[in-house]
Amino acid sequence: MTDAERGAREAMEGFMAALNARDEDAVRQRWFHFPHVRFHSGKVTVYETPESFASIVIRMMGTAREWARSEWDYVDLVDAGPDKVHFRVQFSRYRADGSLIGAYKSFYIVTFKDGRWAIQGRSSWAE
């Protein structure tokens, strides 16, 4: 495993831990780079700054209103360079009773800038 892949995987794990801890500030300040791009629900959302980002999952809105936790089903490397890594992933969302809300295939782009690895782009079929 290259240093780039290792750093990018650590960013993916850190993001998931912050999401499950409902720590929106950690997602903004540590695990995402901005501008941050998300392709979802038939649209493209660009969060220009950390302050512009709001998570419907952490805030339990829309289809995520029953959400209790998420987990990676798989995080497969697609390609890696010295400062950018692409992952094909699937994550699942669960209710507090452990029942599955849904599983979502996605594509994540993790970049190295400002001295750290963090997620800069995502495309998924999740709300």
The first five atom37 places (N, CA, C, CB, O) and aatype in JSON, in Angstrom:
{
  "aatype": [12, 16, 3, 0, 6, 1, 7, 0, 1, 6, 0, 12, 6, 7, 13, 12, 0, 0, 10, 2, 0, 1, 3, 6, 3, 0, 19, 1, 5, 1, 17, 13, 8, 13, 14, 8, 19, 1, 13, 8, 15, 7, 11, 19, 16, 19, 18, 6, 16, 14, 6, 15, 13, 0, 15, 9, 19, 9, 1, 12, 12, 7, 16, 0, 1, 6, 17, 0, 1, 15, 6, 17, 3, 18, 19, 3, 10, 19, 3, 0, 7, 14, 3, 11, 19, 8, 13, 1, 19, 5, 13, 15, 1, 18, 1, 0, 3, 7, 15, 10, 9, 7, 0, 18, 11, 15, 13, 18, 9, 19, 16, 13, 11, 3, 7, 1, 17, 0, 9, 5, 7, 1, 15, 15, 17, 0, 6],
  "atom_mask": [
    [1, 1, 1, 1, 1],
    [1, 1, 1, 1, 1],
    [1, 1, 1, 1, 1],
    [1, 1, 1, 1, 1],
    [1, 1, 1, 1, 1],
    [1, 1, 1, 1, 1],
    [1, 1, 1, 0, 1],
    [1, 1, 1, 1, 1],
    [1, 1, 1, 1, 1],
    [1, 1, 1, 1, 1],
    [1, 1, 1, 1, 1],
    [1, 1, 1, 1, 1],
    [1, 1, 1, 1, 1],
    [1, 1, 1, 0, 1],
    [1, 1, 1, 1, 1],
    [1, 1, 1, 1, 1],
    [1, 1, 1, 1, 1],
    [1, 1, 1, 1, 1],
    [1, 1, 1, 1, 1],
    [1, 1, 1, 1, 1],
    [1, 1, 1, 1, 1],
    [1, 1, 1, 1, 1],
    [1, 1, 1, 1, 1],
    [1, 1, 1, 1, 1],
    [1, 1, 1, 1, 1],
    [1, 1, 1, 1, 1],
    [1, 1, 1, 1, 1],
    [1, 1, 1, 1, 1],
    [1, 1, 1, 1, 1],
    [1, 1, 1, 1, 1],
    [1, 1, 1, 1, 1],
    [1, 1, 1, 1, 1],
    [1, 1, 1, 1, 1],
    [1, 1, 1, 1, 1],
    [1, 1, 1, 1, 1],
    [1, 1, 1, 1, 1],
    [1, 1, 1, 1, 1],
    [1, 1, 1, 1, 1],
    [1, 1, 1, 1, 1],
    [1, 1, 1, 1, 1],
    [1, 1, 1, 1, 1],
    [1, 1, 1, 0, 1],
    [1, 1, 1, 1, 1],
    [1, 1, 1, 1, 1],
    [1, 1, 1, 1, 1],
    [1, 1, 1, 1, 1],
    [1, 1, 1, 1, 1],
    [1, 1, 1, 1, 1],
    [1, 1, 1, 1, 1],
    [1, 1, 1, 1, 1],
    [1, 1, 1, 1, 1],
    [1, 1, 1, 1, 1],
    [1, 1, 1, 1, 1],
    [1, 1, 1, 1, 1],
    [1, 1, 1, 1, 1],
    [1, 1, 1, 1, 1],
    [1, 1, 1, 1, 1],
    [1, 1, 1, 1, 1],
    [1, 1, 1, 1, 1],
    [1, 1, 1, 1, 1],
    [1, 1, 1, 1, 1],
    [1, 1, 1, 0, 1],
    [1, 1, 1, 1, 1],
    [1, 1, 1, 1, 1],
    [1, 1, 1, 1, 1],
    [1, 1, 1, 1, 1],
    [1, 1, 1, 1, 1],
    [1, 1, 1, 1, 1],
    [1, 1, 1, 1, 1],
    [1, 1, 1, 1, 1],
    [1, 1, 1, 1, 1],
    [1, 1, 1, 1, 1],
    [1, 1, 1, 1, 1],
    [1, 1, 1, 1, 1],
    [1, 1, 1, 1, 1],
    [1, 1, 1, 1, 1],
    [1, 1, 1, 1, 1],
    [1, 1, 1, 1, 1],
    [1, 1, 1, 1, 1],
    [1, 1, 1, 1, 1],
    [1, 1, 1, 0, 1],
    [1, 1, 1, 1, 1],
    [1, 1, 1, 1, 1],
    [1, 1, 1, 1, 1],
    [1, 1, 1, 1, 1],
    [1, 1, 1, 1, 1],
    [1, 1, 1, 1, 1],
    [1, 1, 1, 1, 1],
    [1, 1, 1, 1, 1],
    [1, 1, 1, 1, 1],
    [1, 1, 1, 1, 1],
    [1, 1, 1, 1, 1],
    [1, 1, 1, 1, 1],
    [1, 1, 1, 1, 1],
    [1, 1, 1, 1, 1],
    [1, 1, 1, 1, 1],
    [1, 1, 1, 1, 1],
    [1, 1, 1, 0, 1],
    [1, 1, 1, 1, 1],
    [1, 1, 1, 1, 1],
    [1, 1, 1, 1, 1],
    [1, 1, 1, 0, 1],
    [1, 1, 1, 1, 1],
    [1, 1, 1, 1, 1],
    [1, 1, 1, 1, 1],
    [1, 1, 1, 1, 1],
    [1, 1, 1, 1, 1],
    [1, 1, 1, 1, 1],
    [1, 1, 1, 1, 1],
    [1, 1, 1, 1, 1],
    [1, 1, 1, 1, 1],
    [1, 1, 1, 1, 1],
    [1, 1, 1, 1, 1],
    [1, 1, 1, 1, 1],
    [1, 1, 1, 0, 1],
    [1, 1, 1, 1, 1],
    [1, 1, 1, 1, 1],
    [1, 1, 1, 1, 1],
    [1, 1, 1, 1, 1],
    [1, 1, 1, 1, 1],
    [1, 1, 1, 0, 1],
    [1, 1, 1, 1, 1],
    [1, 1, 1, 1, 1],
    [1, 1, 1, 1, 1],
    [1, 1, 1, 1, 1],
    [1, 1, 1, 1, 1],
    [1, 1, 1, 1, 1]
  ],
  "atom_positions": [
    [[0.85, -1.18, 0.0], [0.0, 0.0, 0.0], [0.9, 1.24, 0.0], [-0.97, 0.0, 1.24], [1.86, 1.33, 0.77]],
    [[0.59, 2.18, -0.86], [1.38, 3.41, -0.94], [1.04, 4.35, 0.21], [1.14, 4.12, -2.29], [0.02, 4.18, 0.88]],
    [[1.89, 5.32, 0.44], [1.6, 6.34, 1.46], [0.33, 7.1, 1.13], [2.78, 7.32, 1.6], [-0.45, 7.43, 2.02]],
    [[0.11, 7.38, -0.17], [-1.1, 8.09, -0.59], [-2.34, 7.28, -0.25], [-1.05, 8.39, -2.1], [-3.3, 7.81, 0.32]],
    [[-2.33, 6.0, -0.59], [-3.5, 5.17, -0.3], [-3.72, 5.06, 1.21], [-3.33, 3.77, -0.9], [-4.85, 5.13, 1.68]],
    [[-2.66, 4.9, 1.96], [-2.76, 4.81, 3.42], [-3.38, 6.09, 3.99], [-1.36, 4.55, 4.05], [-4.3, 6.03, 4.81]],
    [[-2.88, 7.24, 3.57], [-3.4, 8.51, 4.05], [-4.86, 8.72, 3.67], [0.0, 0.0, 0.0], [-5.65, 9.22, 4.47]],
    [[-5.2, 8.34, 2.44], [-6.58, 8.49, 1.98], [-7.52, 7.56, 2.73], [-6.67, 8.23, 0.48], [-8.64, 7.95, 3.07]],
    [[-7.09, 6.33, 2.99], [-7.92, 5.4, 3.76], [-8.13, 5.9, 5.19], [-7.28, 3.99, 3.78], [-9.21, 5.74, 5.76]],
    [[-7.09, 6.49, 5.77], [-7.25, 7.06, 7.11], [-8.27, 8.19, 7.1], [-5.9, 7.59, 7.63], [-9.03, 8.34, 8.06]],
    [[-8.3, 8.97, 6.03], [-9.31, 10.03, 5.91], [-10.71, 9.44, 5.81], [-9.02, 10.91, 4.68], [-11.65, 9.96, 6.4]],
    [[-10.86, 8.35, 5.06], [-12.17, 7.7, 4.94], [-12.65, 7.18, 6.29], [-12.11, 6.55, 3.92], [-13.81, 7.36, 6.66]],
    [[-11.75, 6.54, 7.03], [-12.11, 6.01, 8.35], [-12.4, 7.13, 9.34], [-10.99, 5.11, 8.89], [-13.34, 7.05, 10.13]],
    [[-11.59, 8.19, 9.3], [-11.82, 9.33, 10.18], [-13.15, 10.0, 9.91], [0.0, 0.0, 0.0], [-13.86, 10.38, 10.84]],
    [[-13.49, 10.14, 8.63], [-14.78, 10.71, 8.26], [-15.92, 9.87, 8.82], [-14.9, 10.84, 6.74], [-16.86, 10.41, 9.4]],
    [[-15.85, 8.55, 8.64], [-16.94, 7.69, 9.11], [-17.06, 7.76, 10.63], [-16.7, 6.23, 8.67], [-18.18, 7.77, 11.15]],
    [[-15.95, 7.8, 11.33], [-16.0, 7.92, 12.79], [-16.63, 9.25, 13.21], [-14.58, 7.79, 13.39], [-17.43, 9.28, 14.14]],
    [[-16.27, 10.34, 12.54], [-16.85, 11.65, 12.87], [-18.33, 11.68, 12.54], [-16.12, 12.77, 12.11], [-19.12, 12.24, 13.3]],
    [[-18.72, 11.08, 11.43], [-20.13, 11.01, 11.06], [-20.92, 10.28, 12.13], [-20.31, 10.32, 9.69], [-21.95, 10.76, 12.59]],
    [[-20.43, 9.11, 12.54], [-21.14, 8.32, 13.55], [-21.14, 8.99, 14.92], [-20.52, 6.96, 13.66], [-22.04, 8.74, 15.72]],
    [[-20.17, 9.84, 15.19], [-20.15, 10.61, 16.44], [-21.0, 11.87, 16.33], [-18.7, 10.98, 16.8], [-21.11, 12.64, 17.29]],
    [[-21.59, 12.08, 15.15], [-22.39, 13.28, 14.87], [-21.57, 14.55, 15.09], [-23.65, 13.3, 15.76], [-22.07, 15.56, 15.58]],
    [[-20.31, 14.49, 14.71], [-19.38, 15.61, 14.9], [-19.22, 16.36, 13.58], [-18.01, 15.1, 15.43], [-18.24, 16.16, 12.86]],
    [[-20.18, 17.2, 13.29], [-20.18, 17.95, 12.03], [-18.96, 18.87, 11.93], [-21.46, 18.77, 11.91], [-18.44, 19.07, 10.83]],
    [[-18.5, 19.42, 13.05], [-17.31, 20.27, 13.02], [-16.07, 19.49, 12.61], [-17.09, 20.91, 14.39], [-15.24, 20.0, 11.85]],
    [[-15.93, 18.26, 13.09], [-14.77, 17.44, 12.68], [-14.84, 17.12, 11.2], [-14.71, 16.14, 13.5], [-13.81, 17.14, 10.52]],
    [[-16.03, 16.84, 10.68], [-16.17, 16.58, 9.25], [-15.72, 17.83, 8.49], [-17.65, 16.22, 8.88], [-14.92, 17.73, 7.55]],
    [[-16.21, 18.97, 8.89], [-15.87, 20.23, 8.2], [-14.38, 20.57, 8.29], [-16.68, 21.38, 8.79], [-13.74, 20.88, 7.28]],
    [[-13.84, 20.5, 9.49], [-12.5, 21.01, 9.74], [-11.38, 20.01, 9.48], [-12.4, 21.48, 11.15], [-10.26, 20.41, 9.16]],
    [[-11.67, 18.71, 9.59], [-10.6, 17.72, 9.47], [-10.76, 16.76, 8.29], [-10.51, 16.92, 10.72], [-9.78, 16.45, 7.62]],
    [[-11.96, 16.3, 8.04], [-12.13, 15.2, 7.1], [-12.61, 15.59, 5.71], [-13.09, 14.23, 7.66], [-12.63, 14.76, 4.81]],
    [[-12.99, 16.86, 5.51], [-13.35, 17.37, 4.18], [-12.4, 18.48, 3.78], [-14.81, 17.87, 4.15], [-11.93, 19.25, 4.62]],
    [[-12.12, 18.56, 2.47], [-11.46, 19.72, 1.88], [-12.54, 20.54, 1.17], [-10.31, 19.29, 0.89], [-13.55, 20.0, 0.72]],
    [[-12.31, 21.82, 1.09], [-13.24, 22.73, 0.42], [-12.49, 23.52, -0.64], [-13.91, 23.69, 1.42], [-11.32, 23.85, -0.45]],
    [[-13.14, 23.82, -1.78], [-14.54, 23.47, -2.04], [-14.71, 21.96, -2.07], [-15.0, 24.09, -3.37], [-13.82, 21.2, -2.46]],
    [[-15.9, 21.54, -1.64], [-16.26, 20.13, -1.57], [-17.45, 19.92, -2.5], [-16.6, 19.68, -0.08], [-18.43, 20.67, -2.44]],
    [[-17.37, 18.91, -3.36], [-18.41, 18.69, -4.37], [-19.15, 17.39, -4.09], [-17.8, 18.66, -5.79], [-18.54, 16.36, -3.78]],
    [[-20.46, 17.45, -4.2], [-21.28, 16.25, -4.0], [-22.3, 16.13, -5.13], [-22.0, 16.28, -2.61], [-23.08, 17.05, -5.37]],
    [[-22.28, 14.99, -5.81], [-23.28, 14.65, -6.83], [-24.29, 13.74, -6.14], [-22.62, 13.96, -8.1], [-23.92, 12.68, -5.65]],
    [[-25.56, 14.14, -6.11], [-26.57, 13.37, -5.37], [-27.97, 13.82, -5.76], [-26.37, 13.52, -3.85], [-28.18, 14.96, -6.18]],
    [[-28.92, 12.93, -5.63], [-30.34, 13.25, -5.8], [-30.6, 14.04, -7.08], [-30.85, 14.04, -4.61], [-31.46, 14.92, -7.1]],
    [[-29.88, 13.72, -8.16], [-30.09, 14.39, -9.43], [-29.54, 15.8, -9.51], [0.0, 0.0, 0.0], [-29.91, 16.56, -10.4]],
    [[-28.66, 16.16, -8.57], [-28.11, 17.51, -8.6], [-26.64, 17.49, -8.18], [-28.91, 18.45, -7.67], [-26.11, 16.46, -7.76]],
    [[-26.01, 18.63, -8.31], [-24.64, 18.81, -7.88], [-24.62, 19.92, -6.84], [-23.7, 19.15, -9.09], [-25.13, 21.02, -7.08]],
    [[-24.03, 19.63, -5.69], [-23.91, 20.63, -4.63], [-22.43, 20.92, -4.43], [-24.59, 20.14, -3.3], [-21.63, 20.0, -4.26]],
    [[-22.09, 22.2, -4.44], [-20.72, 22.62, -4.17], [-20.72, 23.42, -2.87], [-20.14, 23.47, -5.36], [-21.33, 24.48, -2.78]],
    [[-20.04, 22.89, -1.89], [-19.85, 23.58, -0.62], [-18.53, 24.34, -0.74], [-19.84, 22.59, 0.62], [-17.46, 23.72, -0.74]],
    [[-18.59, 25.65, -0.84], [-17.39, 26.46, -1.06], [-16.5, 26.55, 0.17], [-17.79, 27.84, -1.5], [-15.28, 26.61, 0.06]],
    [[-17.13, 26.57, 1.35], [-16.4, 26.77, 2.6], [-16.9, 25.77, 3.64], [-16.56, 28.22, 3.11], [-17.98, 25.21, 3.49]],
    [[-16.12, 25.56, 4.7], [-16.61, 24.69, 5.78], [-17.95, 25.17, 6.35], [-15.57, 24.6, 6.9], [-18.8, 24.35, 6.72]],
    [[-18.13, 26.46, 6.44], [-19.37, 27.01, 7.01], [-20.6, 26.72, 6.16], [-19.23, 28.5, 7.2], [-21.72, 26.72, 6.66]],
    [[-20.4, 26.48, 4.87], [-21.54, 26.23, 3.98], [-22.0, 24.77, 4.03], [-21.17, 26.61, 2.55], [-23.07, 24.44, 3.51]],
    [[-21.22, 23.9, 4.64], [-21.56, 22.47, 4.69], [-22.52, 22.17, 5.84], [-20.3, 21.63, 4.83], [-22.31, 22.61, 6.97]],
    [[-23.58, 21.41, 5.53], [-24.51, 20.93, 6.53], [-24.89, 19.49, 6.15], [-25.8, 21.85, 6.64], [-25.23, 19.23, 5.0]],
    [[-24.82, 18.58, 7.09], [-25.11, 17.18, 6.84], [-26.54, 16.83, 7.21], [-24.14, 16.29, 7.6], [-26.94, 16.97, 8.36]],
    [[-27.32, 16.36, 6.21], [-28.69, 15.93, 6.53], [-28.66, 14.66, 7.36], [-29.5, 15.71, 5.25], [-29.62, 14.37, 8.08]],
    [[-27.59, 13.88, 7.26], [-27.49, 12.65, 8.05], [-27.25, 13.0, 9.51], [-26.34, 11.75, 7.51], [-27.99, 12.53, 10.39]],
    [[-26.24, 13.81, 9.79], [-25.97, 14.19, 11.17], [-27.17, 14.9, 11.79], [-24.72, 15.09, 11.25], [-27.48, 14.71, 12.96]],
    [[-27.83, 15.72, 10.98], [-29.02, 16.45, 11.47], [-30.3, 15.63, 11.38], [-29.19, 17.74, 10.68], [-31.37, 16.1, 11.76]],
    [[-30.18, 14.39, 10.86], [-31.28, 13.43, 10.77], [-32.5, 14.03, 10.06], [-31.68, 12.95, 12.17], [-33.6, 14.08, 10.61]],
    [[-32.27, 14.49, 8.84], [-33.32, 15.08, 8.03], [-33.64, 14.18, 6.84], [-32.91, 16.49, 7.55], [-32.84, 13.32, 6.48]],
    [[-34.81, 14.37, 6.24], [-35.18, 13.62, 5.04], [-35.18, 12.13, 5.29], [0.0, 0.0, 0.0], [-35.67, 11.66, 6.32]],
    [[-34.62, 11.37, 4.35], [-34.59, 9.91, 4.49], [-33.65, 9.47, 5.61], [-34.18, 9.26, 3.18], [-33.66, 8.3, 5.99]],
    [[-32.85, 10.38, 6.13], [-31.92, 10.04, 7.22], [-32.52, 10.29, 8.6], [-30.64, 10.85, 7.08], [-31.81, 10.2, 9.6]],
    [[-33.81, 10.58, 8.68], [-34.41, 10.93, 9.99], [-34.39, 9.76, 10.98], [-35.85, 11.39, 9.79], [-34.46, 9.99, 12.19]],
    [[-34.28, 8.52, 10.5], [-34.21, 7.36, 11.39], [-32.78, 6.89, 11.59], [-35.05, 6.22, 10.83], [-32.55, 5.89, 12.28]],
    [[-31.81, 7.59, 11.01], [-30.41, 7.17, 11.02], [-29.82, 7.14, 12.42], [-29.6, 8.09, 10.15], [-30.05, 8.04, 13.23]],
    [[-29.07, 6.07, 12.71], [-28.33, 5.96, 13.97], [-26.83, 5.82, 13.73], [-28.85, 4.77, 14.78], [-26.03, 6.33, 14.51]],
    [[-26.46, 5.13, 12.65], [-25.04, 4.95, 12.35], [-24.89, 4.49, 10.9], [-24.38, 3.94, 13.32], [-25.84, 4.03, 10.27]],
    [[-23.65, 4.62, 10.41], [-23.3, 4.14, 9.07], [-22.03, 3.33, 9.17], [-23.12, 5.33, 8.07], [-21.29, 3.41, 10.15]],
    [[-21.78, 2.53, 8.14], [-20.51, 1.8, 8.06], [-20.17, 1.54, 6.61], [-20.57, 0.47, 8.86], [-21.05, 1.43, 5.75]],
    [[-18.87, 1.44, 6.34], [-18.41, 1.08, 5.0], [-18.66, -0.4, 4.79], [-16.9, 1.43, 4.81], [-18.3, -1.21, 5.64]],
    [[-19.27, -0.77, 3.68], [-19.38, -2.17, 3.29], [-18.11, -2.57, 2.54], [-20.65, -2.42, 2.41], [-17.61, -3.68, 2.71]],
    [[-17.61, -1.66, 1.73], [-16.31, -1.84, 1.09], [-15.77, -0.48, 0.66], [-16.42, -2.8, -0.13], [-16.53, 0.46, 0.39]],
    [[-14.46, -0.39, 0.59], [-13.75, 0.8, 0.12], [-12.66, 0.27, -0.81], [-13.14, 1.67, 1.32], [-11.58, -0.12, -0.36]],
    [[-12.94, 0.26, -2.11], [-12.04, -0.33, -3.1], [-11.26, 0.77, -3.82], [-12.82, -1.18, -4.11], [-11.85, 1.73, -4.32]],
    [[-9.97, 0.61, -3.88], [-9.12, 1.54, -4.59], [-9.38, 1.44, -6.09], [-7.63, 1.28, -4.27], [-9.4, 0.34, -6.65]],
    [[-9.58, 2.6, -6.73], [-9.72, 2.65, -8.18], [-8.4, 3.11, -8.78], [-10.87, 3.59, -8.59], [-7.9, 2.5, -9.73]],
    [[-7.84, 4.18, -8.24], [-6.58, 4.72, -8.74], [-5.99, 5.63, -7.68], [-6.78, 5.49, -10.08], [-6.71, 6.18, -6.85]],
    [[-4.67, 5.78, -7.7], [-4.0, 6.63, -6.72], [-2.8, 7.3, -7.35], [-3.58, 5.82, -5.49], [-2.03, 6.68, -8.08]],
    [[-2.65, 8.57, -7.05], [-1.47, 9.34, -7.41], [-0.89, 9.91, -6.12], [0.0, 0.0, 0.0], [-1.39, 9.61, -5.04]],
    [[0.14, 10.73, -6.22], [0.77, 11.25, -5.01], [-0.11, 12.19, -4.18], [2.01, 11.96, -5.38], [0.12, 12.34, -2.98]],
    [[-1.12, 12.82, -4.81], [-1.94, 13.77, -4.06], [-3.44, 13.62, -4.3], [-1.54, 15.16, -4.41], [-4.22, 14.5, -3.94]],
    [[-3.85, 12.48, -4.91], [-5.28, 12.24, -5.14], [-5.52, 10.75, -5.22], [-5.77, 12.94, -6.42], [-4.76, 10.02, -5.87]],
    [[-6.59, 10.29, -4.56], [-6.95, 8.87, -4.55], [-8.44, 8.75, -4.82], [-6.57, 8.19, -3.18], [-9.24, 9.5, -4.27]],
    [[-8.81, 7.8, -5.69], [-10.21, 7.53, -6.0], [-10.61, 6.19, -5.39], [-10.45, 7.53, -7.55], [-9.89, 5.2, -5.51]],
    [[-11.77, 6.19, -4.72], [-12.3, 4.95, -4.15], [-13.71, 4.69, -4.66], [-12.3, 5.03, -2.61], [-14.52, 5.61, -4.77]],
    [[-13.98, 3.46, -4.98], [-15.34, 2.97, -5.23], [-15.79, 2.38, -3.9], [-15.41, 1.89, -6.43], [-15.12, 1.51, -3.35]],
    [[-16.89, 2.86, -3.39], [-17.31, 2.43, -2.06], [-18.79, 2.04, -2.05], [-17.05, 3.53, -1.02], [-19.55, 2.34, -2.97]],
    [[-19.14, 1.38, -0.98], [-20.55, 1.21, -0.63], [-20.63, 1.39, 0.88], [-21.11, -0.2, -1.08], [-19.83, 0.84, 1.64]],
    [[-21.62, 2.19, 1.29], [-21.85, 2.34, 2.73], [-23.3, 1.99, 3.01], [-21.51, 3.78, 3.21], [-24.17, 2.1, 2.14]],
    [[-23.55, 1.59, 4.25], [-24.91, 1.27, 4.69], [-25.28, 2.16, 5.86], [-25.04, -0.21, 5.08], [-24.45, 2.49, 6.71]],
    [[-26.54, 2.54, 5.88], [-27.09, 3.31, 6.99], [-28.02, 2.4, 7.8], [-27.87, 4.58, 6.48], [-28.76, 1.59, 7.25]],
    [[-27.94, 2.55, 9.14], [-28.71, 1.69, 10.04], [-29.52, 2.51, 11.02], [-27.79, 0.75, 10.79], [-29.14, 3.63, 11.39]],
    [[-30.64, 1.95, 11.44], [-31.46, 2.53, 12.52], [-30.87, 2.1, 13.86], [-32.96, 2.09, 12.4], [-29.99, 1.25, 13.92]],
    [[-31.38, 2.7, 14.93], [-30.89, 2.38, 16.28], [-31.12, 0.91, 16.63], [-31.59, 3.27, 17.31], [-30.34, 0.34, 17.39]],
    [[-32.17, 0.29, 16.09], [-32.43, -1.13, 16.39], [-31.57, -2.08, 15.54], [-33.9, -1.44, 16.16], [-31.71, -3.3, 15.65]],
    [[-30.67, -1.52, 14.7], [-29.79, -2.32, 13.88], [-30.34, -2.67, 12.51], [0.0, 0.0, 0.0], [-29.64, -3.26, 11.69]],
    [[-31.6, -2.31, 12.24], [-32.16, -2.61, 10.93], [-31.59, -1.67, 9.87], [-33.7, -2.51, 10.96], [-31.25, -0.51, 10.15]],
    [[-31.5, -2.19, 8.67], [-30.89, -1.47, 7.56], [-31.85, -0.44, 6.97], [-30.46, -2.45, 6.49], [-33.0, -0.75, 6.67]],
    [[-31.37, 0.79, 6.82], [-32.12, 1.81, 6.1], [-31.86, 1.65, 4.61], [-31.74, 3.24, 6.59], [-32.78, 1.67, 3.8]],
    [[-30.59, 1.51, 4.25], [-30.24, 1.34, 2.85], [-28.75, 1.21, 2.67], [0.0, 0.0, 0.0], [-27.97, 1.59, 3.54]],
    [[-28.36, 0.67, 1.52], [-26.95, 0.56, 1.14], [-26.76, 1.37, -0.13], [-26.51, -0.95, 0.93], [-27.6, 1.32, -1.04]],
    [[-25.66, 2.13, -0.2], [-25.47, 3.11, -1.27], [-24.09, 2.98, -1.9], [-25.68, 4.52, -0.74], [-23.07, 3.14, -1.22]],
    [[-24.06, 2.69, -3.19], [-22.8, 2.68, -3.92], [-22.41, 4.12, -4.2], [-22.91, 1.85, -5.24], [-23.26, 4.96, -4.51]],
    [[-21.11, 4.4, -4.09], [-20.63, 5.78, -4.24], [-19.22, 5.8, -4.79], [-20.69, 6.52, -2.9], [-18.55, 4.77, -4.9]],
    [[-18.78, 6.99, -5.11], [-17.42, 7.24, -5.57], [-16.87, 8.4, -4.76], [-17.37, 7.53, -7.11], [-17.5, 9.45, -4.7]],
    [[-15.73, 8.22, -4.13], [-15.13, 9.25, -3.29], [-13.77, 9.66, -3.85], [-14.98, 8.76, -1.83], [-13.0, 8.82, -4.3]],
    [[-13.5, 10.95, -3.81], [-12.2, 11.48, -4.22], [-11.56, 12.11, -2.98], [-12.36, 12.54, -5.39], [-12.11, 13.03, -2.37]],
    [[-10.39, 11.59, -2.63], [-9.67, 12.05, -1.45], [-8.39, 12.73, -1.94], [-9.34, 10.86, -0.47], [-7.65, 12.17, -2.75]],
    [[-8.13, 13.94, -1.45], [-6.97, 14.71, -1.92], [-6.06, 15.09, -0.76], [-7.43, 15.97, -2.67], [-6.47, 15.16, 0.4]],
    [[-4.8, 15.34, -1.13], [-3.82, 15.82, -0.16], [-3.55, 17.28, -0.46], [-2.5, 14.98, -0.21], [-3.01, 17.63, -1.52]],
    [[-3.93, 18.14, 0.47], [-3.62, 19.56, 0.36], [-3.57, 20.15, 1.76], [-4.66, 20.31, -0.53], [-4.16, 19.6, 2.7]],
    [[-2.89, 21.25, 1.89], [-2.73, 21.9, 3.19], [-2.16, 20.93, 4.24], [-4.07, 22.45, 3.67], [-2.47, 21.03, 5.43]],
    [[-1.33, 19.98, 3.77], [-0.65, 19.07, 4.68], [-1.47, 17.93, 5.23], [0.0, 0.0, 0.0], [-1.06, 17.28, 6.19]],
    [[-2.64, 17.65, 4.61], [-3.47, 16.56, 5.13], [-4.31, 15.92, 4.03], [-4.37, 17.06, 6.25], [-4.62, 16.55, 3.02]],
    [[-4.67, 14.67, 4.26], [-5.59, 13.94, 3.39], [-7.02, 14.18, 3.87], [-5.26, 12.42, 3.37], [-7.29, 14.09, 5.07]],
    [[-7.92, 14.48, 2.94], [-9.33, 14.68, 3.29], [-10.18, 14.47, 2.03], [-9.57, 16.1, 3.89], [-9.67, 14.53, 0.91]],
    [[-11.44, 14.24, 2.23], [-12.38, 13.98, 1.12], [-12.75, 15.31, 0.47], [-13.66, 13.23, 1.63], [-13.12, 16.26, 1.15]],
    [[-12.65, 15.35, -0.87], [-12.99, 16.58, -1.58], [-14.17, 16.42, -2.52], [-11.8, 17.07, -2.35], [-14.77, 17.42, -2.93]],
    [[-14.51, 15.2, -2.87], [-15.64, 15.0, -3.77], [-16.3, 13.65, -3.53], [0.0, 0.0, 0.0], [-15.64, 12.67, -3.17]],
    [[-17.62, 13.63, -3.75], [-18.39, 12.4, -3.57], [-19.5, 12.35, -4.6], [-18.97, 12.3, -2.13], [-20.04, 13.39, -4.98]],
    [[-19.82, 11.16, -5.05], [-20.97, 10.95, -5.91], [-21.68, 9.71, -5.41], [-20.54, 10.81, -7.42], [-21.08, 8.64, -5.28]],
    [[-22.97, 9.86, -5.12], [-23.71, 8.7, -4.61], [-25.18, 8.8, -4.98], [-23.54, 8.59, -3.09], [-25.66, 9.82, -5.48]],
    [[-25.9, 7.71, -4.71], [-27.33, 7.68, -4.9], [-28.08, 7.89, -3.59], [-27.75, 6.36, -5.54], [-29.3, 7.73, -3.53]],
    [[-27.34, 8.23, -2.55], [-27.97, 8.52, -1.26], [-28.47, 9.96, -1.26], [-26.97, 8.3, -0.09], [-27.91, 10.81, -1.95]],
    [[-29.52, 10.22, -0.49], [-30.01, 11.6, -0.34], [-28.98, 12.42, 0.36], [-31.33, 11.65, 0.42], [-29.19, 13.61, 0.59]]
  ]
}
